[in-house]
Amino acid sequence: MDTTKIEQAFSDFWDSILARSPEIIVGVVMLLLFIFIGIAARKLIRARLGRRISDPLLVNFIARITFLLIALLGIILFLGQVGLSEAASGVLAGAGVGALILGFAFKDIGENFIAGFLLAISRPFSIGDIILIDSFTGTVKAMNFRNTHIRTFDGRDIFIPNAIMVKNPLTNFTRDGLMRHDFLVGIDYEEDVTEAIHAILDEMESLPDIVKSKELKPFVIVNTFGVSTIDLKIHFWINTKDFLGSTTVLKSQVMESVFKRLKKDGYTLPANIVELKIYQEGQPIPLKIFKDDFEKKKSSDK
């Protein structure tokens, strides 16, 4: 096999590399410079916008987009500098076709990227908010181009694709820092309902950790007439900034305080009453006592 042509091709290629080495060095320097500018611009945007925009998710998203655009410009200039201007032109001219091809090839990635952009603009949540999405409840830790990172209360780190965040209903528990809770308590039919409601409201006013503003005062309604009790429903507002304490410990404390107050004031809180009917009028109640069992019970009592 004649290797002369192959050796000559490698020699010509190496000579061309050496001949264009100044342009290549300048191109590499330009690329690194644009990357450095992109990093600096990203930090600057985070610092400046962080003071004006309260949502860090939007700030981070804008900063990352800026870095990518500057880096892309640096790559195009680098290709033009090293003599690959046709390739650079092809990158720009074929962007539409490439985007279409990549859209089919990486449908999920593109979908999640667009969803992340929509989330950054609409801002249904911020870093530190507690949300419920697709049966997962946790604190928002971060959002990137593909997914959103939440940490559940049992210590799991969940990375949810942004498309799911956009398509599914999302509950934000801490957007305005308020949530209303309720629970039922049943009193005897012989009790004074109005006085019982006054006692409950008086107890609720004495609790320091629930919200008692003019618009968000606790209130009590007669919910149902049960089999054994008149069921009262107590409504009250809590501050969800301390979500775990508000929804678990605080609610339990409120229920315990209301129960103790009603017992202290002498209200009867009966259990369900079961009525037994025997349809044999005028006949004795049919009871049968087994002698052996009775004797065993009698001896055990001794």
FENWOGI-V231530 format. One record per residue. PSI is psi as a letter, one per 40 degrees, with the letter a starting at -180 (999 if undefined). OMEGA is omega in whole degrees, -180 to 180 (none if undefined). Layout:
psi=PSI omega=OMEGA
psi=PSI omega=OMEGA
This chain:
psi=h omega=-179
psi=h omega=-178
psi=e omega=-177
psi=d omega=-178
psi=d omega=180
psi=d omega=179
psi=d omega=179
psi=d omega=179
psi=d omega=178
psi=d omega=-180
psi=d omega=178
psi=d omega=179
psi=d omega=-180
psi=d omega=178
psi=d omega=179
psi=d omega=177
psi=d omega=180
psi=d omega=-179
psi=d omega=-178
psi=e omega=-178
psi=d omega=177
psi=d omega=179
psi=d omega=-180
psi=d omega=180
psi=d omega=178
psi=d omega=180
psi=d omega=179
psi=d omega=179
psi=d omega=179
psi=d omega=180
psi=d omega=178
psi=d omega=179
psi=d omega=179
psi=d omega=176
psi=d omega=178
psi=d omega=178
psi=d omega=179
psi=d omega=178
psi=d omega=179
psi=d omega=179
psi=d omega=179
psi=d omega=179
psi=d omega=-179
psi=d omega=180
psi=d omega=178
psi=d omega=-179
psi=d omega=-176
psi=d omega=-179
psi=d omega=179
psi=d omega=179
psi=d omega=-175
psi=d omega=-178
psi=h omega=-176
psi=e omega=-176
psi=h omega=-179
psi=d omega=178
psi=d omega=180
psi=d omega=180
psi=d omega=-180
psi=d omega=-179
psi=d omega=178
psi=d omega=-180
psi=d omega=-180
psi=d omega=177
psi=d omega=179
psi=d omega=179
psi=d omega=-179
psi=d omega=-180
psi=d omega=179
psi=d omega=178
psi=d omega=178
psi=d omega=176
psi=d omega=178
psi=d omega=179
psi=d omega=-180
psi=d omega=178
psi=d omega=178
psi=d omega=179
psi=d omega=178
psi=d omega=-178
psi=d omega=-177
psi=e omega=176
psi=e omega=178
psi=f omega=-178
psi=d omega=177
psi=d omega=178
psi=d omega=178
psi=d omega=177
psi=d omega=178
psi=d omega=178
psi=d omega=-179
psi=d omega=-177
psi=d omega=-178
psi=e omega=-178
psi=d omega=-180
psi=d omega=179
psi=d omega=179
psi=d omega=179
psi=d omega=179
psi=d omega=180
psi=d omega=179
psi=d omega=179
psi=d omega=176
psi=d omega=-176
psi=d omega=-178
psi=f omega=-176
psi=d omega=-177
psi=d omega=-180
psi=d omega=178
psi=d omega=179
psi=d omega=-180
psi=d omega=178
psi=d omega=179
psi=d omega=178
psi=d omega=177
psi=d omega=177
psi=d omega=179
psi=d omega=178
psi=d omega=180
psi=d omega=-180
psi=d omega=-177
psi=d omega=176
psi=g omega=176
psi=e omega=177
psi=i omega=178
psi=i omega=175
psi=h omega=180
psi=e omega=177
psi=i omega=177
psi=h omega=-174
psi=i omega=173
psi=h omega=180
psi=h omega=175
psi=f omega=178
psi=e omega=178
psi=h omega=177
psi=h omega=-179
psi=a omega=-179
psi=h omega=179
psi=h omega=-180
psi=d omega=-178
psi=i omega=173
psi=h omega=176
psi=a omega=-175
psi=d omega=-174
psi=d omega=-174
psi=i omega=177
psi=h omega=-177
psi=h omega=173
psi=i omega=178
psi=h omega=-177
psi=i omega=-176
psi=e omega=175
psi=e omega=171
psi=e omega=179
psi=h omega=175
psi=h omega=-177
psi=h omega=177
psi=h omega=-174
psi=h omega=177
psi=h omega=-177
psi=d omega=179
psi=d omega=177
psi=d omega=180
psi=d omega=-179
psi=d omega=-173
psi=d omega=-174
psi=i omega=176
psi=h omega=-178
psi=h omega=178
psi=h omega=177
psi=h omega=-176
psi=e omega=-171
psi=e omega=-178
psi=d omega=177
psi=e omega=176
psi=e omega=-177
psi=i omega=175
psi=i omega=179
psi=h omega=177
psi=i omega=177
psi=i omega=174
psi=i omega=-177
psi=i omega=171
psi=h omega=-176
psi=h omega=177
psi=i omega=-178
psi=i omega=-180
psi=d omega=-179
psi=e omega=-176
psi=i omega=176
psi=h omega=-176
psi=d omega=-178
psi=d omega=179
psi=d omega=178
psi=d omega=178
psi=d omega=178
psi=d omega=179
psi=d omega=179
psi=d omega=-179
psi=d omega=178
psi=d omega=178
psi=d omega=180
psi=d omega=179
psi=d omega=-179
psi=e omega=-179
psi=h omega=-172
psi=d omega=-168
psi=e omega=177
psi=i omega=-177
psi=h omega=-179
psi=f omega=177
psi=i omega=-176
psi=d omega=-178
psi=e omega=-172
psi=f omega=179
psi=i omega=173
psi=i omega=176
psi=i omega=-176
psi=h omega=177
psi=i omega=171
psi=h omega=-173
psi=d omega=-178
psi=i omega=170
psi=h omega=-176
psi=a omega=-180
psi=d omega=-175
psi=e omega=-172
psi=i omega=165
psi=h omega=-173
psi=h omega=177
psi=h omega=178
psi=h omega=-180
psi=h omega=178
psi=h omega=177
psi=i omega=-178
psi=i omega=178
psi=i omega=176
psi=h omega=-175
psi=e omega=175
psi=d omega=171
psi=g omega=-169
psi=d omega=-177
psi=d omega=179
psi=d omega=-177
psi=d omega=-172
psi=e omega=-177
psi=c omega=-175
psi=d omega=-176
psi=d omega=179
psi=d omega=178
psi=d omega=179
psi=d omega=179
psi=d omega=180
psi=d omega=180
psi=d omega=-180
psi=d omega=179
psi=d omega=179
psi=d omega=-179
psi=d omega=-179
psi=d omega=180
psi=d omega=178
psi=d omega=180
psi=d omega=-180
psi=e omega=174
psi=e omega=179
psi=i omega=179
psi=h omega=179
psi=g omega=-172
psi=i omega=172
psi=i omega=179
psi=h omega=179
psi=h omega=179
psi=h omega=179
psi=h omega=-179
psi=h omega=180
psi=h omega=176
psi=h omega=-175
psi=g omega=175
psi=g omega=-176
psi=h omega=178
psi=e omega=-180
psi=i omega=177
psi=i omega=179
psi=h omega=-176
psi=g omega=176
psi=i omega=179
psi=h omega=180
psi=h omega=178
psi=h omega=-173
psi=d omega=-178
psi=d omega=-180
psi=d omega=180
psi=d omega=-179
psi=d omega=178
psi=d omega=-180
psi=d omega=-179
psi=d omega=180
psi=d omega=179
psi=d omega=178
psi=d omega=178
psi=999 omega=none
